Structure formats: C-alpha cells, structure tokens
Amino acid sequence: MSSGNVEDRIQRLEQKVRQLEEVARSDGNAVPWWERIAGAFKGDEVYAAAIKLGAEMRKADQLQESAENHAAESSCISETRAFA
C-alpha cells in the first residue's frame, strides 16, 4: 500500500471521527433511550406474561444448575472417601 493511500485513508478516518464527535455533542441534550421507552409496556398483559415466563425459565435454570453442582460435589466427596 502506498503512503498516499494510507494518508488518504487517515484523512477520511479523521473526518469521520470529527463528524461522529459533532453528532455526539449535538445529541447531548437528548433523552436517553431507556427513559424514552420507560413505561411503554405498562398494563400490557402479553408483556407481563413474557416477563413472568422469563423469570420462571431463569429460576428453573438456576435450580437445574444447583442440582448439577450438588451432584458433582457429591461425586467428588464419594471419590475422595474411596481413596481414604
């Protein structure tokens, strides 16, 4: 790659960075996205059901992981006792 190409690419990158910085500065007073959507699903039964199912799935995963960890620990204890 010639140095001219590299310099051109650097110039374009620097220009793009300046543009992005301007956008970031001009958007400084904008309302954050999480505040714009807060309450959007208030009273939505489908959303409430999705949240409930998600919580149930996470709890089931935690219980399964806990049982697997307990089984693995029990197995290690049994193996340790076998060597004693």
C-alpha positions in Angstrom: 0.0 0.0 0.0 1.5 3.4 -1.0 1.9 6.1 1.6 -0.5 8.3 -0.4 -3.3 5.7 0.1 -2.6 5.5 3.8 -2.6 9.2 4.2 -5.9 9.5 2.3 -7.4 6.8 4.5 -6.2 8.6 7.6 -7.7 11.8 6.4 -11.1 10.2 5.7 -11.0 8.5 9.1 -10.2 11.7 10.9 -13.0 13.4 9.1 -15.4 10.7 10.1 -14.3 10.9 13.7 -14.9 14.7 13.7 -18.4 14.1 12.3 -19.2 11.5 15.0 -17.9 13.8 17.7 -20.2 16.6 16.4 -23.2 14.2 16.4 -22.3 13.1 19.9 -22.1 16.7 21.1 -25.3 17.8 19.5 -27.2 14.9 21.0 -26.1 15.7 24.5 -29.5 17.1 25.5 -31.4 14.2 24.0 -33.4 12.0 26.4 -31.7 8.6 26.9 -33.3 5.7 25.2 -34.2 3.9 28.4 -36.1 7.0 29.6 -37.9 7.2 26.2 -39.2 3.7 26.5 -39.9 3.6 30.2 -43.5 2.6 30.9 -44.1 1.7 27.2 -45.5 -1.7 28.3 -47.5 -0.6 31.3 -50.7 -2.6 31.6 -49.7 -4.8 28.6 -50.8 -8.4 29.5 -48.6 -10.0 26.8 -45.5 -8.2 28.1 -46.4 -9.2 31.7 -46.8 -12.8 30.6 -43.4 -12.7 28.8 -41.7 -11.3 31.9 -43.3 -14.0 34.1 -42.2 -16.8 31.7 -38.7 -15.4 31.6 -38.5 -15.3 35.4 -39.8 -18.9 35.6 -37.2 -20.1 33.0 -34.3 -18.4 34.9 -35.5 -20.0 38.1 -35.7 -23.4 36.5 -32.2 -23.0 35.0 -30.8 -22.0 38.5 -32.5 -25.0 40.1 -31.1 -27.3 37.5 -27.6 -25.8 37.7 -27.8 -26.0 41.5 -28.8 -29.7 41.3 -26.0 -30.4 38.8 -23.4 -28.7 41.1 -24.7 -30.6 44.1 -24.4 -33.9 42.2 -20.9 -33.1 41.1 -19.9 -32.2 44.6 -21.4 -35.4 46.0 -19.5 -37.4 43.4 -16.2 -35.7 44.3 -16.8 -36.4 48.0 -17.6 -40.1 47.2 -14.4 -40.4 45.2 -12.3 -38.7 47.9 -13.7 -41.2 50.5 -12.9 -44.1 48.2 -9.2 -43.0 48.2 -9.1 -42.5 52.0 
